Amino acid sequence: MRNALAHAGKSGRRIVSAFIATAFARQAPEAASQQWPSVADQVRPKLPQLATLM
C-alpha cells in the first residue's frame, strides 16, 4: 500500500487508497484477484506508473 500511495501523490492518495481497498475488501481470494485488474484499469489514465506497479 505504501508503494502504491507513493505513486499517487498527495492529492490522489485518498482516492487510490479507496480503489485498492475495494480489492482487499473481497472475502474470496479469487474475487480479489478479479478486482485487482479492474482497479488498475481505473487508475491507468491518470497514474500509469501505479497501474503498471499493480
ZIVENHU-V143843 format. One record per helix or strand. SS is the DSSP state (H for helix, E for strand). FROM is the first residue (numbers start at 0). LEN is the number of residues. If there is no record, write none. Layout:
SS:FROM:LEN ; SS:FROM:LEN
This chain:
H:1:23 ; H:28:16 ; H:47:6
